Each structure stands twice: as structure tokens, then as C-alpha cells.
């Protein structure tokens, strides 16, 4: 008589939401190729986060998202209680969810997907990207500005972001469409160690459990 093989049950997104953990979201382009400097940088950052037992959230696809998911799996090793989450978007021309994602959920609309990113995020790291990445960055920044979500760090990692900051200073800030305090919500990081220093500050506050540390899954209730 053959033995019956029972497959391990995959964790669902709703089950993951019940786990009130510190999570870091990584935004970035799906067009970044394996072997590129940008891919390796995000892979190494996610690996460090896995080693520190910090969960990550990505868009679940290829490029930067795949680099983060793969790096996180490598960093966490055999720790099966630590997960990386992929919030995918259903598009006819996009690739499928990458194989290194542990827990995934697919959305039909960008708005709902963005709201779920906000729900899960304690820190945002923005890597190199295009229109989609800019949408994610500015959506996060606006919600922090109007205090609809917590005052979480928004870290810009990569060569393209200093140019954006200069433009913001020369145009919107100069014309008083934004204030200096708005710009202070964005942090530039030149490399992974610098990024990790900023993340560590937020993580230490979270671990202290003080009332001053705001949690988005408490403030930005969707479910």
C-alpha cells in the first residue's frame, strides 16, 4: 500500500496579516536584470534584513522584487517562521509572481494594492524604478504628509534619487508647493549599510514597544 504524501499547507495572506510584525517594503522596477549592480544591491540588502529577522514586502514580480525575495530567503536560512510577502498586480503583459515569494496576494487595481502596502509597512525602501515605482513613492509620501499613515521612514536607495531631490528643492519647494518639513520625510541612502542604519533605528523603537511608535496595521485599517 502506497503512503499518502501530504503537502505542507501554504500560508495565506489573511493568516499573515494576523501576525503583527515589523515589516519593510521594497519598491523598484521589474526591468532590473539579474547580475546588474542594482539587482545585487537589493539582493544584499534583503539578505541582511533576513539575517536580522525582519520580514519584507514587495510587488512579488521580477527585477528588484525578485532580488529582494531571493536575498531575503538566503539571509533567513532555515527560519521558516520568517516570510517575504508579494503583493502582485494582475496585468496582461506582466510576469508571474517570482518563485522566492512565500506569501502572495494578487490585486486587480493599483489603488487596492497600494493600500495593502501601506497597511503592512513600517519602513519603505525605494530602489531604482520607473512610473510604477514613482507612483508608490509619491503615494506613500502623500499619506505620511497628511498623517493618514504613520510617520514611517521613506528611504531612497540608488543613484537616481539625488536628482529628484534637487528638482524638488528647485521647483516645488521654491514655489512653496511643498515645505521643508515635507522634504525631511525623505531620506537618501548611498548603499546598503547606510540604509540598514536607518532601518535599525525604526526597528529598535518597534522592539521597545513604546506608545510613541505608530503601527500602520492599527492606524490604516482596511479589514
N, C-alpha and C positions, 0 to 999 in steps of 0.2 A: 504494500500500500504506500503510495507516494505521500510524502509530507507536504502539508499545505504551507505555502510561503505567504506570510503576512507582511505587506509593505508598511513602512512607517507612515503614519498619517502626517500630511503636510500641515504646517501651522497656517491658520487663516489670518487675514488682515484684521478682522474683528477681535480675534484672540490676542493679536499683537498689541492692539490698542489698549487692552486691559492692563498690559504691563507698563506701569508708569516709570519710564526710564529716561535718562538723559540721552538725547539723540542729536546728531549733527547731520545736516542736509548738505549735499554737494550738488551744485548745479554746473552744467557745462555742455559743450557741444557733442552731438552724436557723430560728428565727422572727424574727430580726432583719431588718428591712426595708431595702431599698436607699434611700439618701437620709437615713437616720437618723444621729444623731451616733455611735452605737455602730458602725454599718457603716463610716462614714467613718474612724473612729479605727483600726479593724483594717486597713482598706484601706491607710491611710497607713503604719502600722507594717510591714505586709508589703512595701510598696513600698520602704521604707528597707532592709529586710532583703535584698530583691532587688538593690538598688544595692550593698550590701556583699558580695554573692555568698554569702549564707547561704541554704541550702535550708530549706524549711518543710514541715511535715506537718500535715494537717487531717483532718477526718472526711469531706471530699470532697463534702458536700452544699451546700444553700443557706445563706442568712443569713450568719453570721460566717465560715463556711467558704468561701463564695463570695467574700466581701470579701477574705479573705486570699489566695485563689488569684488573683483578678483583680489585686490590688495587687502581688503578687509578680511576675506576668508583666510588668506595667508597669515595675516597678523594674529588672528584669534586662535589659530591652530585647532585643537580638538575641543574647544569650548563650544558645545552645542547649544548652550543657553543664550549665546550672543548671536544676534541676527543682523543682516542688512536687508533693508526694505526697498522694493522697487515700485514706484507709482507710475505706471505706464499710461500712455495716451494712445487711443485707437485711431490710427491714420492708415489710409490705404497704401502709402508708399514707405512707411517706416519699417524697420526691422523688428523682430520679435524680442521679447524680454531675454536678456542675456542669462546664460546658464549659471552664473555665480550668485544670482539673487536668491535669497532664502524665502522671503515672504513678498508676494506681489498682489497688486490690485490694478485693474485696467479701467480707465475712465474714458467716456465719450467726449467730454467737454473739458477744455483747459481750465475754465473757472472752478469747477468742482475739484479738479486735480490740484490746482494751486491752493485751494482752501485746506486740503488734506496735508499738503506740505507744511502749511502754517501750523496746523494742529500738532504735528509731530516734532517741530523744530525747536531746539534750544540754542543752536548756533547755525548760521548759514555760511558756507564757503562757496564762493562763485569762481569757477575756473574759466578758461577761455571759451568763448561761445558766440553765437550769432543772435538772431531775432528772439528765439525761444529763451535763451539764457538771459537776454536783456529784459524780456517780459518778466521772468522770475525774479530778477534783481529788483526791478522798479516796483513790482507788486509788493515784495517784502518790505522794501524801503518805505513805501507809502503807508502800509499798515502799521509799521513801527512809528512813523511820524505822527499819525493820527491816534495812536495808542489803542488801536483795535487788537493788536497783539502785544506781547511783552517786548521790552526793550532788549532784544537779543542782539549779539554781535553779528554784523554783516561783514565778512572778510573777503576782500577781493584779491585773489591769488593769480598772478600772471603778469605778463609784460603789457597787455593792452589796457589795463585799468588806470595807470597813472595819467594817460592821455585823456581818459574820460573825466577824471577829477579836475584836470586843468581846464577842460571845457566848461565844466560845471561852475568853476570859480570865475572864468572869464565872461560867461554869458548869464545863466540863471541867477547866480549869486550876485553878480554886479548889477543886474536889473531888478534885484530884490524879489525874484520869484521864489527863491528859497533863502533860508537863513543859515548862518554859520553853525548853529546847533544841528541843523539838518545834515550838513556835511560831516559833522562829528559822529554820525551814526554809521559811517562807512570807514572801514579800516583796510589799509593797503598792507599786503604781505608779499615779500620778495621770494620767500621759499617755504618749505615745509616746517623747519624748526621755528621760524617766526610765526607761522600760522598756529603751530601747536602751543606756543607760549600763550597766545590769546585764548585758545580753546581751554587750556588748563585753568585759567582764571575763572572762566564761567563754570567749569566742571567742579572746581573746589567750592564755589558758592553753592552749587547744587547739592553737593555731598554734605555740606553743613546743615542743610535743611532749614535755613533761616526764612522768616516770613518775607524778607525783602526780595528773595529770589522768586521771580514770576515764572509760572509754568503755563505754556500755551494750551495744553490739553485741559487746563482749568479755565483759562480766560476765553479761549476761542472755541467754544463748544459747538460741535456740529451734530453730535449723536446723543 
